[in-house]
């Protein structure tokens, strides 16, 4: 009798409350970029987000592309762009005088200084 409420709760979660399980792997967003990173160069990092989202995206880049050294800013020869608005890639490239070397997931690209 004591276990019945717990079993009923588990059953309700499985049949009635279970939603679509959506997960993503950080590495998948940066797929194809890691093999193109120069081994001994510092990589810059740019994003179009603000607040805590900047830190989250930067951490994801550090995690996915370790052991490469990635520093925030566009002063390096190669720059990793992680944009929330992929349509802004062209404007970002024009502003910082960069061109796309390789693209990852939508909004993610490795850029090189012109």
Beta strands, then each sheet from edge to edge (+ up, - down):
strand 1: 43-47
strand 2: 70-72
strand 3: 78-82
strand 4: 98-103
strand 5: 108-113
sheet 1: 2+ 1+ 3+ 5- 4+
end
